[in-house]
Amino acid sequence: MAELKFEITESLGVLSENAKGWTKELNKVSWSDHEPKYDIREWSPDHTRMGKGVTLTDEELANLKAILNGEELEDDVDDSMMV
């Protein structure tokens, strides 16, 4: 299996920490030398291992922020596809 290449370019904050010391964090991460994206996932204390997570573009993060703030979004999302 090929080695996963990543670089945390900016640490934005820790959301939580579990009993084993792993932290769920919001960071900007460059995966395989691509443009950094916002990333939410769990990391080992030394940041050499990680759990599954989600990456967001600048636009996706702005949309998430608007949703959490209760704002209406003007986009092409089909509301019938929402859970």
C-alpha positions as CSV (number, residue, x, y, z in Angstrom):
1,M,0.0,0.0,0.0
2,A,1.3,3.4,-0.9
3,E,2.2,5.8,2.0
4,L,-0.4,8.5,2.7
5,K,1.3,11.9,2.4
6,F,-0.2,14.7,4.4
7,E,0.8,18.0,6.0
8,I,-1.1,19.9,8.7
9,T,-0.6,23.4,7.4
10,E,-2.7,25.1,10.1
11,S,-4.0,23.9,13.5
12,L,-7.3,25.6,14.1
13,G,-8.5,24.0,17.3
14,V,-9.2,20.9,19.4
15,L,-12.9,19.8,19.6
16,S,-12.5,17.0,22.1
17,E,-10.0,14.5,23.6
18,N,-10.7,10.9,24.5
19,A,-9.3,8.8,27.4
20,K,-6.4,7.5,25.2
21,G,-5.3,11.0,24.4
22,W,-6.5,11.1,20.8
23,T,-7.9,14.5,19.9
24,K,-10.7,15.4,17.4
25,E,-9.3,18.5,15.7
26,L,-10.2,21.1,13.0
27,N,-7.1,21.7,10.9
28,K,-6.1,22.7,7.4
29,V,-4.5,19.7,5.8
30,S,-2.7,19.2,2.5
31,W,-3.2,15.7,1.3
32,S,-0.8,14.4,-1.3
33,D,0.6,17.9,-2.0
34,H,-2.8,19.3,-3.0
35,E,-4.3,22.6,-1.9
36,P,-5.0,22.5,1.9
37,K,-8.6,21.8,2.9
38,Y,-10.4,22.1,6.2
39,D,-10.3,18.8,7.9
40,I,-12.1,17.3,11.0
41,R,-10.8,14.0,12.3
42,E,-9.2,12.3,15.3
43,W,-5.4,12.3,15.7
44,S,-3.1,10.3,17.9
45,P,-1.1,12.4,20.4
46,D,1.9,12.6,18.1
47,H,-0.1,13.1,14.9
48,T,1.4,10.1,13.2
49,R,-1.9,8.2,13.1
50,M,-5.4,9.4,12.3
51,G,-9.0,8.2,12.3
52,K,-11.5,8.7,9.5
53,G,-12.6,12.2,8.9
54,V,-14.2,14.7,6.6
55,T,-12.5,17.4,4.5
56,L,-14.2,20.6,3.4
57,T,-13.4,23.2,0.8
58,D,-13.6,26.9,1.8
59,E,-17.0,27.1,0.3
60,E,-18.3,24.0,2.0
61,L,-17.0,25.3,5.4
62,A,-18.8,28.6,4.8
63,N,-22.0,26.7,4.0
64,L,-21.7,24.6,7.1
65,K,-21.1,27.7,9.2
66,A,-24.2,29.3,7.6
67,I,-26.3,26.2,8.4
68,L,-25.1,26.1,12.0
69,N,-26.0,29.8,12.3
70,G,-29.5,29.1,11.0
71,E,-29.0,31.1,7.8
72,E,-30.8,30.3,4.5
73,L,-28.5,29.1,1.7
74,E,-29.0,30.1,-1.9
75,D,-27.7,27.2,-3.9
76,D,-28.7,24.4,-6.2
77,V,-29.2,21.8,-3.5
78,D,-32.4,19.7,-4.0
79,D,-34.2,19.8,-0.7
80,S,-36.0,16.5,-1.5
81,M,-32.5,14.8,-1.2
82,M,-32.0,16.0,2.3
83,V,-32.4,13.6,5.2
